């Protein structure tokens, strides 16, 4: 606490303040937000977090939802969170009040899902976000319509994360600094 307080005090003359995360970078990087992109009605398989090391269904210990997750894993999911590129004017930066609620997603005039987080990415020069959709509409290239504050916009399902999907940047930094072994670069 002493270090925290000292940093804040030293930063006061320079306008240093505590803020929330940069939502643009969060969305670009594929980082999900609890309460937006996932909630109590979402399971780890729908948001691609059902890794064996995260959801150990073989452990002896019981936990709430264990049987339901076993069933879901066996039967498969009916919906999934995907990346979307959204046309139209810039959507803002998410935490500027531009996205105060979910955006409805439609296919052929029928509502099929919702955009859970979206923003304009200056780095990519386009609107990006996440949408929870029925599994049959999660194929890359699927065209959709999104009801954004700027009106009905075209959207397309794309790979996420939007920036560095293969995580090459950390590998390059390890190679450039000479840190670690060669196996870390692979």
Backbone torsions as a table, in degrees:
resi	resn	phi	psi	omega
1	UNK	NA	-36.1	-179.3
2	UNK	-63.3	-42.8	179.1
3	UNK	-64.0	-46.0	178.5
4	UNK	-55.7	-51.4	-178.9
5	UNK	-61.7	-40.2	-179.9
6	UNK	-64.5	-40.7	179.6
7	UNK	-66.0	-46.2	179.0
8	UNK	-61.1	-42.3	-179.5
9	UNK	-65.6	-43.4	179.4
10	UNK	-65.8	-29.3	-178.7
11	UNK	-85.6	-13.8	-178.2
12	UNK	-52.0	-47.2	-179.0
13	UNK	-63.5	-17.8	-177.7
14	UNK	-102.9	5.7	178.5
15	UNK	80.8	17.6	178.5
16	UNK	-65.9	126.2	176.7
17	UNK	-138.3	162.3	177.3
18	UNK	-85.7	130.3	179.0
19	UNK	-132.6	173.6	175.6
20	UNK	-79.8	-177.6	-178.8
21	UNK	-68.5	158.2	175.2
22	UNK	-77.8	105.0	-175.5
23	UNK	-65.2	-31.6	178.3
24	UNK	-61.2	-50.6	-179.1
25	UNK	-66.1	-35.3	177.6
26	UNK	-60.6	-47.9	-178.5
27	UNK	-67.9	-44.5	178.6
28	UNK	-56.3	-39.9	-174.4
29	UNK	-83.5	-5.9	-180.0
30	UNK	81.8	21.6	179.0
31	UNK	-89.1	127.2	-176.1
32	UNK	-91.5	153.1	179.2
33	UNK	-113.4	126.3	174.5
34	UNK	-65.8	131.7	-177.8
35	UNK	98.9	-17.5	177.1
36	UNK	-115.8	-66.5	-173.5
37	UNK	-87.6	-20.4	177.2
38	UNK	-148.4	150.2	-178.4
39	UNK	-153.6	-166.0	-176.9
40	UNK	-66.0	-20.7	179.6
41	UNK	-93.0	7.5	-178.4
42	UNK	-109.6	142.0	175.8
43	UNK	-110.0	161.1	-174.3
44	UNK	-60.5	-28.1	-178.6
45	UNK	-72.5	-29.5	179.3
46	UNK	-71.0	-24.7	-179.0
47	UNK	-112.5	18.5	176.8
48	UNK	57.7	42.9	174.9
49	UNK	-122.9	25.9	-179.3
50	UNK	-90.9	30.8	179.1
51	UNK	-60.9	146.3	-179.0
52	UNK	-55.5	-35.7	-178.5
53	UNK	-76.2	-15.7	178.3
54	UNK	-96.8	-37.4	-177.6
55	UNK	-123.5	88.5	-178.6
56	UNK	-89.7	94.6	-178.3
57	UNK	-80.7	-7.4	-179.8
58	UNK	-96.3	-5.8	-179.9
59	UNK	-64.4	150.7	-179.9
60	UNK	-68.4	-37.1	-177.2
61	UNK	-62.2	140.9	177.0
62	UNK	-91.5	152.9	174.3
63	UNK	-149.7	157.9	-178.9
64	UNK	-62.2	126.4	178.1
65	UNK	93.8	-2.2	-176.0
66	UNK	-59.3	-48.0	-179.3
67	UNK	-66.1	-39.8	178.2
68	UNK	-63.3	-41.1	178.7
69	UNK	-67.3	-35.8	175.5
70	UNK	-61.6	-43.6	179.4
71	UNK	-64.2	-46.1	-179.8
72	UNK	-61.7	-42.9	179.4
73	UNK	-62.4	-40.9	-178.9
74	UNK	-70.9	-42.0	-175.6
75	UNK	-85.8	-24.0	-175.7
76	UNK	93.6	166.1	-177.2
77	UNK	-93.9	157.0	178.9
78	UNK	-104.5	-11.4	178.0
79	UNK	-146.7	164.4	-175.9
80	UNK	-155.5	147.1	175.1
81	UNK	-85.7	125.4	-177.8
82	UNK	-127.8	166.4	172.4
83	UNK	-82.8	145.7	175.3
84	UNK	-136.7	143.2	167.8
85	UNK	-103.4	132.6	-174.2
86	UNK	-118.3	128.2	179.8
87	UNK	-74.0	-176.7	174.8
88	UNK	91.2	-175.9	179.7
89	UNK	-61.8	159.1	-179.5
90	UNK	-55.3	136.9	-176.4
91	UNK	-87.4	-3.5	-177.0
92	UNK	95.7	-166.2	-173.5
93	UNK	-113.6	20.2	177.4
94	UNK	74.5	-58.7	-177.2
95	UNK	-86.8	11.2	175.1
96	UNK	-97.0	11.5	-179.7
97	UNK	88.1	2.0	-177.7
98	UNK	-72.1	-23.2	179.0
99	UNK	-128.1	89.7	-177.4
100	UNK	-96.0	-7.0	180.0
101	UNK	-154.4	176.5	176.6
102	UNK	-70.7	151.9	174.5
103	UNK	-102.7	127.7	176.9
104	UNK	-64.6	142.4	176.4
105	UNK	-115.5	134.4	-179.4
106	UNK	-125.7	155.4	172.7
107	UNK	-135.2	123.4	-179.0
108	UNK	53.7	39.7	176.2
109	UNK	81.8	-1.4	-179.2
110	UNK	-111.0	130.2	178.3
111	UNK	-66.7	128.9	-175.5
112	UNK	-124.3	-11.2	-177.2
113	UNK	-176.9	-159.8	-179.2
114	UNK	-152.2	146.4	171.8
115	UNK	-80.6	126.9	-176.4
116	UNK	-94.5	-30.8	176.3
117	UNK	-149.2	141.4	177.6
118	UNK	-156.1	156.2	177.7
119	UNK	-162.6	168.9	169.2
120	UNK	-91.9	127.5	178.2
121	UNK	-98.8	107.8	177.1
122	UNK	-60.5	-34.3	-179.1
123	UNK	-65.8	-40.2	-179.1
124	UNK	-93.1	-11.9	-179.3
125	UNK	58.0	43.1	176.8
126	UNK	-162.0	165.2	174.8
127	UNK	-81.2	134.2	178.6
128	UNK	-134.0	161.7	176.1
129	UNK	-179.0	-170.7	177.2
130	UNK	-118.7	145.5	176.2
131	UNK	-136.2	137.3	173.6
132	UNK	-91.3	119.2	-173.5
133	UNK	-133.5	157.6	171.6
134	UNK	-59.5	143.7	-173.2
135	UNK	-54.2	-34.2	-178.1
136	UNK	-70.4	-11.3	178.9
137	UNK	-107.2	14.4	-175.5
138	UNK	-98.0	7.7	179.0
139	UNK	-72.1	134.5	178.8
140	UNK	-55.6	135.6	-180.0
141	UNK	95.5	-9.2	178.5
142	UNK	-62.4	129.3	-178.7
143	UNK	-94.0	137.7	-175.4
144	UNK	-138.5	175.8	171.1
145	UNK	-123.4	140.1	179.5
146	UNK	-121.6	132.5	176.1
147	UNK	-91.1	90.3	-179.4
148	UNK	-93.9	168.0	176.4
149	UNK	-58.2	-22.9	179.4
150	UNK	-86.0	5.0	-178.5
151	UNK	105.7	-176.1	-179.3
152	UNK	-69.9	126.2	-177.0
153	UNK	-126.1	149.3	173.7
154	UNK	-73.7	148.2	177.9
155	UNK	-144.0	160.0	178.6
156	UNK	-141.2	141.6	178.0
157	UNK	-75.4	130.0	-178.0
158	UNK	-135.1	168.2	177.6
159	UNK	-68.8	144.1	170.5
160	UNK	-123.8	150.9	3.0
161	UNK	-71.5	161.9	-176.3
162	UNK	-78.5	-30.9	-179.9
163	UNK	-111.2	128.5	174.1
164	UNK	53.7	56.9	-176.2
165	UNK	-60.9	-25.8	179.9
166	UNK	-93.7	3.0	-179.9
167	UNK	57.1	44.6	179.1
168	UNK	-75.3	-29.1	-176.7
169	UNK	-58.7	-50.0	178.4
170	UNK	-61.7	-34.8	179.6
171	UNK	-65.8	-40.3	179.1
172	UNK	-66.8	-39.2	-179.6
173	UNK	-65.4	-37.6	176.7
174	UNK	-64.4	-43.2	-179.5
175	UNK	-65.1	-40.1	-178.3
176	UNK	-70.8	-36.0	-177.7
177	UNK	-84.7	-15.8	-178.1
178	UNK	77.7	7.0	-179.8
179	UNK	-73.0	145.2	175.1
180	UNK	76.4	-175.7	-179.8
181	UNK	-95.5	167.2	179.1
182	UNK	-59.8	-28.9	-179.7
183	UNK	-63.8	-24.3	177.5
184	UNK	-71.9	-22.5	-177.2
185	UNK	-82.3	-26.5	-177.2
186	UNK	-65.2	NA	NA
